[in-house]
Amino acid sequence: MANIGTFKKTGEDYHGEIITLSLQAKGVRITPDQAAVSENAPSHRIYVGRAEIGAAWPKRSQDGRAYLSVKLDDPSLNAPIFANLFDEDDDIYALVWSRSRKSNGD
């Protein structure tokens, strides 16, 4: 697992940055989506400036810990990035990415 972002919660929004080898975005906002119309719709939208770069859905871990499941996508990326936003402490949140483990019969 790799920490690819750090966020601070301010009210209902999260503000922070995402840093990877190919993506370096400061001023990232994760904000509740007030227009979500279905139960499968994302609860949050992710923005850099006015550009929407992703969405997030609320999840709960097996031990009951709440987090946001995040999907980031941008034309500069080869494929979407999936990560999870976890509460670290005192309104500080970590965006954690792990490579998916595809079963290939090994």
C-alpha positions in Angstrom: 0.0 0.0 0.0 1.2 3.5 -0.8 0.1 6.8 0.6 -0.6 8.9 -2.5 -2.4 11.8 -0.8 -3.0 13.8 2.4 -6.2 15.6 3.2 -7.6 17.7 6.0 -11.4 17.7 6.7 -13.0 21.1 6.8 -16.7 20.9 7.4 -18.0 18.3 5.0 -15.2 18.8 2.5 -11.7 17.3 2.3 -8.8 19.5 1.0 -5.4 18.3 0.1 -3.0 17.0 -2.5 -2.3 13.8 -4.5 1.3 13.0 -5.4 2.3 10.0 -7.6 5.1 9.7 -10.2 2.7 10.8 -12.9 0.1 12.9 -11.0 1.0 15.9 -8.9 -2.1 17.8 -7.9 -2.4 20.4 -5.2 -5.6 22.0 -4.2 -7.6 18.8 -4.5 -11.2 19.0 -3.1 -13.4 16.1 -2.2 -16.9 17.4 -1.7 -20.3 15.9 -1.1 -22.4 15.4 -4.2 -25.7 17.1 -3.3 -27.2 16.0 -6.7 -26.7 12.2 -6.2 -30.0 10.6 -7.4 -29.5 6.9 -6.9 -28.1 4.7 -4.1 -25.3 3.6 -6.4 -24.3 7.2 -7.3 -21.1 8.5 -5.7 -21.5 10.4 -2.5 -18.6 12.7 -3.2 -17.0 14.3 -6.3 -13.3 15.1 -6.6 -12.0 18.3 -8.1 -8.8 20.1 -9.0 -9.9 23.7 -9.7 -13.0 23.3 -11.8 -12.0 20.0 -13.3 -13.7 16.9 -11.9 -11.1 14.1 -11.6 -13.0 11.5 -9.7 -15.7 10.3 -7.4 -16.0 8.5 -4.0 -18.4 6.2 -2.3 -18.8 5.5 1.5 -17.6 2.1 2.7 -17.0 0.3 6.0 -14.1 -2.0 6.7 -14.6 -5.5 8.2 -13.7 -4.0 11.6 -16.4 -1.2 11.2 -14.0 1.6 10.2 -15.7 4.1 7.8 -13.7 5.3 4.8 -14.3 6.6 1.2 -13.6 4.3 -1.8 -12.1 6.7 -4.4 -11.9 6.4 -8.2 -9.6 9.0 -9.9 -9.6 9.4 -13.6 -8.0 11.9 -16.0 -7.1 11.9 -19.7 -3.4 11.9 -18.7 -3.8 8.5 -16.9 -3.6 5.1 -18.7 -6.3 3.8 -16.5 -8.4 4.9 -13.5 -6.7 4.9 -10.1 -8.6 3.3 -7.2 -7.7 4.2 -3.6 -9.2 4.6 -0.2 -9.4 7.7 2.0 -8.9 6.8 5.7 -9.0 8.9 8.8 -5.5 9.1 10.4 -6.3 11.4 13.3 -7.4 14.9 14.2 -9.2 15.5 10.8 -6.2 14.4 8.8 -6.9 11.7 6.2 -4.6 9.6 4.1 -5.4 8.5 0.5 -4.0 5.0 0.2 -3.5 3.1 -3.0 -2.7 -0.6 -3.5 -2.2 -2.5 -6.8 -5.1 -4.8 -7.5 -4.3 -8.5 -7.2 -5.6 -10.2 -10.3 -5.8 -14.0 -10.1 -3.8 -15.6 -12.9 -3.9 -19.2 -11.7 -0.6 -19.1 -9.9 
